[in-house]
Amino acid sequence: HVLLCRRAIEPRMGFWNLPGGYLENGETLEEGAIRETWEEAQAKVNIIRLHSIYNLPTVNQVFMHFLAELPEPSFAVTDESSEVKLFHKE
């Protein structure tokens, strides 16, 4: 399954997206992914491995997606997400 959040804030408010965001100073990639997933979906995850890297030079950003397990099927909306849902990968 894939955990997606419907954005409640700009940019792209109303669109479904993977939980994500910017790293904080002194934070590892994995720590940032875990924190952002909690902030956007109230979900606690365990990182399995790096899945993919996307380089977007037009907006000066690099996206790194991780595969993670959701040990408990517990998640909720937040100030940043109006809906949170598990989708089949198909």
Secondary structure, DSSP 8 states (H G I E B T S, - for coil): -EEEEEESSSSSTT-EE-S-----TT--HHHHHHHHHHHHH----EEEEEEEEEEEGGGTEEEEEEEEE-SS------SSEEEEEEE---
